Amino acid sequence: MSEQIGRQRSSGPSRRTLWQIFAMPLVLGILSTVGLISALVGDGAWDALSWLTLGVPILLCAYFLRSAKPR
């Protein structure tokens, strides 16, 4: 049984590199950091920048939760 499970895992698409796995979380982390810092720095344009950069992760989460197919 364990041999069969092992074969199923390796027969899928090609393996992803470390960069492919962590690229999007890194981008979201950078956006969040920029958003939080810009919210602390000033008003006006800084506030707009913070709303935009902090809104991207929320919009992505909403999109992927909505498009997720139940199993």
SENU-104310 format. One record per residue: residue in three letters; x, y, z of N, C-alpha, C in turn; residue number from 1. Coordinates in nm, 4 decimals. Each point is the difference from the previous one (the first is absolute). Layout:
<rest = ALA n_east = X n_north = Y n_up = Z ca_east = X ca_north = Y ca_up = Z c_east = X c_north = Y c_up = Z nr = NUM> $
...
This chain:
<rest = MET n_east = 0.0813 n_north = -0.1179 n_up = 0.0000 ca_east = -0.0813 ca_north = 0.1179 ca_up = 0.0000 c_east = 0.0867 c_north = 0.1258 c_up = 0.0000 nr = 1> $
<rest = SER n_east = 0.1046 n_north = 0.0041 n_up = 0.0837 ca_east = 0.0843 ca_north = 0.1189 ca_up = 0.0052 c_east = 0.0752 c_north = 0.0207 c_up = -0.1312 nr = 2> $
<rest = GLU n_east = 0.0326 n_north = -0.1083 n_up = -0.0705 ca_east = 0.0654 ca_north = 0.0145 ca_up = -0.1296 c_east = -0.0934 c_north = 0.0664 c_up = -0.0998 nr = 3> $
<rest = GLN n_east = -0.1273 n_north = -0.0344 n_up = 0.0077 ca_east = -0.0970 ca_north = 0.0574 ca_up = -0.0911 c_east = -0.0165 c_north = 0.1503 c_up = 0.0270 nr = 4> $
<rest = ILE n_east = -0.0024 n_north = 0.0389 n_up = 0.1251 ca_east = -0.0129 ca_north = 0.1415 ca_up = 0.0344 c_east = 0.1228 c_north = 0.0757 c_up = -0.0488 nr = 5> $
<rest = GLY n_east = 0.1158 n_north = -0.0566 n_up = 0.0178 ca_east = 0.1228 ca_north = 0.0628 ca_up = -0.0460 c_east = 0.0008 c_north = 0.0206 c_up = -0.1501 nr = 6> $
<rest = ARG n_east = -0.0510 n_north = -0.0965 n_up = -0.0733 ca_east = -0.0064 ca_north = 0.0129 ca_up = -0.1452 c_east = -0.0994 c_north = 0.1083 c_up = -0.0410 nr = 7> $
<rest = GLN n_east = -0.1093 n_north = 0.0121 n_up = 0.0702 ca_east = -0.0994 ca_north = 0.1009 ca_up = -0.0346 c_east = 0.0567 c_north = 0.1407 c_up = 0.0197 nr = 8> $
<rest = ARG n_east = 0.0760 n_north = 0.0196 n_up = 0.1027 ca_east = 0.0565 ca_north = 0.1319 ca_up = 0.0254 c_east = 0.1028 c_north = 0.0383 c_up = -0.1053 nr = 9> $
<rest = SER n_east = 0.0828 n_north = -0.0930 n_up = -0.0408 ca_east = 0.1059 ca_north = 0.0327 ca_up = -0.0938 c_east = -0.0476 c_north = 0.0005 c_up = -0.1446 nr = 10> $
<rest = SER n_east = -0.1195 n_north = -0.0511 n_up = -0.0285 ca_east = -0.0455 ca_north = -0.0050 ca_up = -0.1378 c_east = -0.0712 c_north = 0.1287 c_up = -0.0411 nr = 11> $
<rest = GLY n_east = -0.0103 n_north = 0.0970 n_up = 0.0885 ca_east = -0.0666 ca_north = 0.1260 ca_up = -0.0297 c_east = 0.0878 c_north = 0.0894 c_up = -0.0855 nr = 12> $
<rest = PRO n_east = -0.0351 n_north = 0.1270 n_up = -0.0058 ca_east = 0.0802 ca_north = 0.0942 ca_up = -0.0780 c_east = 0.1405 c_north = 0.0133 c_up = 0.0578 nr = 13> $
<rest = SER n_east = 0.0877 n_north = 0.0613 n_up = -0.0778 ca_east = 0.1389 ca_north = 0.0116 ca_up = 0.0431 c_east = 0.0096 c_north = 0.0761 c_up = 0.1318 nr = 14> $
<rest = ARG n_east = 0.1035 n_north = -0.0255 n_up = 0.0740 ca_east = 0.0167 ca_north = 0.0600 ca_up = 0.1322 c_east = 0.0283 c_north = 0.1484 c_up = -0.0131 nr = 15> $
<rest = ARG n_east = -0.0443 n_north = 0.0741 n_up = 0.0976 ca_east = 0.0225 ca_north = 0.1436 ca_up = 0.0023 c_east = 0.1303 c_north = 0.0310 c_up = 0.0713 nr = 16> $
<rest = THR n_east = 0.0628 n_north = 0.1073 n_up = -0.0445 ca_east = 0.1220 ca_north = 0.0441 ca_up = 0.0667 c_east = -0.0371 c_north = 0.0782 c_up = 0.1261 nr = 17> $
<rest = LEU n_east = 0.0976 n_north = 0.0236 n_up = 0.0831 ca_east = -0.0214 ca_north = 0.0747 ca_up = 0.1230 c_east = -0.0483 c_north = 0.1417 c_up = -0.0309 nr = 18> $
<rest = TRP n_east = 0.0549 n_north = 0.0613 n_up = -0.1032 ca_east = -0.0411 ca_north = 0.1346 ca_up = -0.0392 c_east = -0.1463 c_north = 0.0006 c_up = -0.0449 nr = 19> $
<rest = GLN n_east = -0.0435 n_north = -0.1009 n_up = -0.0745 ca_east = -0.1383 ca_north = -0.0067 ca_up = -0.0457 c_east = -0.0965 c_north = -0.0167 c_up = 0.1171 nr = 20> $
<rest = ILE n_east = 0.0418 n_north = -0.0681 n_up = 0.1019 ca_east = -0.0863 ca_north = -0.0218 ca_up = 0.1159 c_east = -0.0138 c_north = 0.1273 c_up = 0.0830 nr = 21> $
<rest = PHE n_east = 0.1087 n_north = 0.0708 n_up = 0.0227 ca_east = -0.0002 ca_north = 0.1135 ca_up = 0.0919 c_east = -0.0074 c_north = 0.1365 c_up = -0.0665 nr = 22> $
<rest = ALA n_east = -0.0131 n_north = 0.0087 n_up = -0.1313 ca_east = -0.0032 ca_north = 0.1294 ca_up = -0.0681 c_east = -0.1224 c_north = 0.0810 c_up = 0.0395 nr = 23> $
<rest = MET n_east = -0.1183 n_north = -0.0571 n_up = -0.0093 ca_east = -0.1213 ca_north = 0.0758 ca_up = 0.0304 c_east = -0.0102 c_north = 0.0363 c_up = 0.1491 nr = 24> $
<rest = PRO n_east = 0.0290 n_north = -0.0910 n_up = 0.0936 ca_east = 0.0001 ca_north = 0.0439 ca_up = 0.1402 c_east = 0.1005 c_north = 0.1116 c_up = 0.0280 nr = 25> $
<rest = LEU n_east = 0.1129 n_north = -0.0021 n_up = -0.0678 ca_east = 0.0995 ca_north = 0.1058 ca_up = 0.0175 c_east = -0.0546 c_north = 0.1337 c_up = -0.0510 nr = 26> $
<rest = VAL n_east = -0.0633 n_north = -0.0019 n_up = -0.1157 ca_east = -0.0586 ca_north = 0.1222 ca_up = -0.0558 c_east = -0.1090 c_north = 0.0532 c_up = 0.0923 nr = 27> $
<rest = LEU n_east = -0.0857 n_north = -0.0880 n_up = 0.0509 ca_east = -0.1063 ca_north = 0.0435 ca_up = 0.0909 c_east = 0.0572 c_north = 0.0553 c_up = 0.1308 nr = 28> $
<rest = GLY n_east = 0.1067 n_north = -0.0594 n_up = 0.0482 ca_east = 0.0654 ca_north = 0.0503 ca_up = 0.1203 c_east = 0.0606 c_north = 0.1380 c_up = -0.0212 nr = 29> $
<rest = ILE n_east = 0.0612 n_north = 0.0200 n_up = -0.1152 ca_east = 0.0583 ca_north = 0.1306 ca_up = -0.0313 c_east = -0.1097 c_north = 0.1050 c_up = -0.0134 nr = 30> $
<rest = LEU n_east = -0.1098 n_north = -0.0348 n_up = -0.0696 ca_east = -0.1120 ca_north = 0.0933 ca_up = -0.0131 c_east = -0.0569 c_north = 0.0372 c_up = 0.1362 nr = 31> $
<rest = SER n_east = -0.0164 n_north = -0.0988 n_up = 0.0861 ca_east = -0.0544 ca_north = 0.0268 ca_up = 0.1335 c_east = 0.0937 c_north = 0.0889 c_up = 0.0807 nr = 32> $
<rest = THR n_east = 0.1280 n_north = -0.0258 n_up = -0.0086 ca_east = 0.0976 ca_north = 0.0807 ca_up = 0.0724 c_east = -0.0007 c_north = 0.1445 c_up = -0.0494 nr = 33> $
<rest = VAL n_east = -0.0018 n_north = 0.0175 n_up = -0.1319 ca_east = -0.0055 ca_north = 0.1348 ca_up = -0.0575 c_east = -0.1278 c_north = 0.0699 c_up = 0.0438 nr = 34> $
<rest = GLY n_east = -0.1113 n_north = -0.0732 n_up = 0.0006 ca_east = -0.1267 ca_north = 0.0588 ca_up = 0.0411 c_east = -0.0008 c_north = 0.0423 c_up = 0.1449 nr = 35> $
<rest = LEU n_east = 0.0534 n_north = -0.0828 n_up = 0.0872 ca_east = 0.0026 ca_north = 0.0336 ca_up = 0.1418 c_east = 0.0934 c_north = 0.1175 c_up = 0.0288 nr = 36> $
<rest = ILE n_east = 0.1143 n_north = 0.0027 n_up = -0.0653 ca_east = 0.0937 ca_north = 0.1105 ca_up = 0.0209 c_east = -0.0568 c_north = 0.1298 c_up = -0.0556 nr = 37> $
<rest = SER n_east = -0.0620 n_north = -0.0066 n_up = -0.1178 ca_east = -0.0557 ca_north = 0.1229 ca_up = -0.0581 c_east = -0.1173 c_north = 0.0528 c_up = 0.0822 nr = 38> $
<rest = ALA n_east = -0.0723 n_north = -0.0873 n_up = 0.0678 ca_east = -0.1087 ca_north = 0.0453 ca_up = 0.0869 c_east = 0.0548 c_north = 0.0747 c_up = 0.1213 nr = 39> $
<rest = LEU n_east = 0.1189 n_north = -0.0348 n_up = 0.0426 ca_east = 0.0601 ca_north = 0.0661 ca_up = 0.1156 c_east = 0.0738 c_north = 0.1287 c_up = -0.0361 nr = 40> $
<rest = VAL n_east = 0.0439 n_north = 0.0102 n_up = -0.1248 ca_east = 0.0881 ca_north = 0.1102 ca_up = -0.0390 c_east = -0.0727 c_north = 0.1330 c_up = -0.0134 nr = 41> $
<rest = GLY n_east = -0.1133 n_north = 0.0018 n_up = -0.0674 ca_east = -0.0623 ca_north = 0.1307 ca_up = -0.0220 c_east = -0.1438 c_north = -0.0106 c_up = -0.0437 nr = 42> $
<rest = ASP n_east = -0.0518 n_north = 0.1128 n_up = -0.0481 ca_east = -0.1385 ca_north = 0.0092 ca_up = -0.0437 c_east = -0.0054 c_north = 0.0266 c_up = -0.1506 nr = 43> $
<rest = GLY n_east = -0.1217 n_north = 0.0040 n_up = -0.0512 ca_east = -0.0200 ca_north = 0.0328 ca_up = -0.1413 c_east = 0.0370 c_north = -0.1163 c_up = -0.0901 nr = 44> $
<rest = ALA n_east = 0.1043 n_north = 0.0200 n_up = -0.0790 ca_east = 0.0440 ca_north = -0.1029 ca_up = -0.0950 c_east = 0.0482 c_north = -0.1257 c_up = 0.0729 nr = 45> $
<rest = TRP n_east = 0.0576 n_north = 0.0184 n_up = 0.1172 ca_east = 0.0458 ca_north = -0.1156 ca_up = 0.0779 c_east = -0.1173 c_north = -0.0882 c_up = 0.0404 nr = 46> $
<rest = ASP n_east = -0.1113 n_north = 0.0646 n_up = 0.0364 ca_east = -0.1190 ca_north = -0.0765 ca_up = 0.0356 c_east = -0.0533 c_north = -0.0780 c_up = -0.1197 nr = 47> $
<rest = ALA n_east = -0.0001 n_north = 0.0636 n_up = -0.1160 ca_east = -0.0463 ca_north = -0.0680 ca_up = -0.1217 c_east = 0.0892 c_north = -0.1200 c_up = -0.0317 nr = 48> $
<rest = LEU n_east = 0.1310 n_north = 0.0198 n_up = 0.0144 ca_east = 0.0928 ca_north = -0.1103 ca_up = -0.0247 c_east = -0.0239 c_north = -0.1143 c_up = 0.0980 nr = 49> $
<rest = SER n_east = -0.0247 n_north = 0.0335 n_up = 0.1254 ca_east = -0.0229 ca_north = -0.1057 ca_up = 0.0991 c_east = -0.1295 c_north = -0.0751 c_up = -0.0288 nr = 50> $
<rest = TRP n_east = -0.1054 n_north = 0.0708 n_up = -0.0397 ca_east = -0.1254 ca_north = -0.0675 ca_up = -0.0345 c_east = 0.0187 c_north = -0.0936 c_up = -0.1189 nr = 51> $
<rest = LEU n_east = 0.0724 n_north = 0.0461 n_up = -0.1000 ca_east = 0.0213 ca_north = -0.0847 ca_up = -0.1193 c_east = 0.0823 c_north = -0.1248 c_up = 0.0329 nr = 52> $
<rest = THR n_east = 0.1113 n_north = 0.0213 n_up = 0.0693 ca_east = 0.0888 ca_north = -0.1133 ca_up = 0.0254 c_east = -0.0577 c_north = -0.0975 c_up = 0.1022 nr = 53> $
<rest = LEU n_east = -0.0773 n_north = 0.0491 n_up = 0.0956 ca_east = -0.0619 ca_north = -0.0906 ca_up = 0.0963 c_east = -0.1269 c_north = -0.0641 c_up = -0.0538 nr = 54> $
<rest = GLY n_east = -0.0572 n_north = 0.0578 n_up = -0.1043 ca_east = -0.1193 ca_north = -0.0568 ca_up = -0.0611 c_east = 0.0288 c_north = -0.1168 c_up = -0.0929 nr = 55> $
<rest = VAL n_east = 0.1177 n_north = -0.0033 n_up = -0.0583 ca_east = 0.0341 ca_north = -0.1068 ca_up = -0.0953 c_east = -0.0074 c_north = -0.1387 c_up = 0.0645 nr = 56> $
<rest = PRO n_east = 0.0624 n_north = -0.0244 n_up = 0.1157 ca_east = -0.0105 ca_north = -0.1335 ca_up = 0.0604 c_east = -0.1441 c_north = -0.0377 c_up = 0.0356 nr = 57> $
<rest = ILE n_east = -0.0785 n_north = 0.0980 n_up = 0.0436 ca_east = -0.1394 ca_north = -0.0283 ca_up = 0.0342 c_east = -0.0796 c_north = -0.0376 c_up = -0.1244 nr = 58> $
<rest = LEU n_east = 0.0205 n_north = 0.0726 n_up = -0.1081 ca_east = -0.0697 ca_north = -0.0312 ca_up = -0.1251 c_east = 0.0409 c_north = -0.1370 c_up = -0.0549 nr = 59> $
<rest = LEU n_east = 0.1278 n_north = -0.0320 n_up = 0.0101 ca_east = 0.0464 ca_north = -0.1314 ca_up = -0.0468 c_east = -0.0599 c_north = -0.1126 c_up = 0.0831 nr = 60> $
<rest = CYS n_east = -0.0063 n_north = 0.0182 n_up = 0.1299 ca_east = -0.0620 ca_north = -0.1019 ca_up = 0.0863 c_east = -0.1461 c_north = -0.0181 c_up = -0.0349 nr = 61> $
<rest = ALA n_east = -0.0711 n_north = 0.1096 n_up = -0.0192 ca_east = -0.1423 ca_north = -0.0083 ca_up = -0.0353 c_east = -0.0184 c_north = -0.0695 c_up = -0.1341 nr = 62> $
<rest = TYR n_east = 0.0855 n_north = 0.0327 n_up = -0.0967 ca_east = -0.0096 ca_north = -0.0619 ca_up = -0.1318 c_east = 0.0215 c_north = -0.1511 c_up = 0.0076 nr = 63> $
<rest = PHE n_east = 0.1043 n_north = -0.0417 n_up = 0.0684 ca_east = 0.0305 ca_north = -0.1426 ca_up = 0.0051 c_east = -0.0971 c_north = -0.0773 c_up = 0.0884 nr = 64> $
<rest = LEU n_east = -0.0533 n_north = 0.0629 n_up = 0.1025 ca_east = -0.1032 ca_north = -0.0675 ca_up = 0.0804 c_east = -0.1279 c_north = -0.0182 c_up = -0.0810 nr = 65> $
<rest = ARG n_east = -0.0327 n_north = 0.0980 n_up = -0.0803 ca_east = -0.1205 ca_north = -0.0080 ca_up = -0.0827 c_east = 0.0158 c_north = -0.1025 c_up = -0.1121 nr = 66> $
<rest = SER n_east = 0.1184 n_north = -0.0071 n_up = -0.0577 ca_east = 0.0207 ca_north = -0.0900 ca_up = -0.1133 c_east = 0.0390 c_north = -0.1419 c_up = 0.0436 nr = 67> $
<rest = ALA n_east = 0.0180 n_north = -0.0229 n_up = 0.1309 ca_east = 0.0377 ca_north = -0.1328 ca_up = 0.0482 c_east = -0.1168 c_north = -0.0956 c_up = -0.0207 nr = 68> $
<rest = LYS n_east = 0.0308 n_north = -0.1154 n_up = -0.0524 ca_east = -0.1027 ca_north = -0.1010 ca_up = -0.0245 c_east = -0.0054 c_north = -0.0939 c_up = 0.1202 nr = 69> $
<rest = PRO n_east = -0.1196 n_north = -0.0242 n_up = 0.0522 ca_east = -0.0099 ca_north = -0.0935 ca_up = 0.1130 c_east = 0.0302 c_north = -0.1425 c_up = -0.0463 nr = 70> $
<rest = ARG n_east = 0.0600 n_north = -0.0767 n_up = 0.0874 ca_east = 0.0357 ca_north = -0.1379 ca_up = -0.0358 c_east = -0.1100 c_north = -0.0940 c_up = 0.0312 nr = 71> $
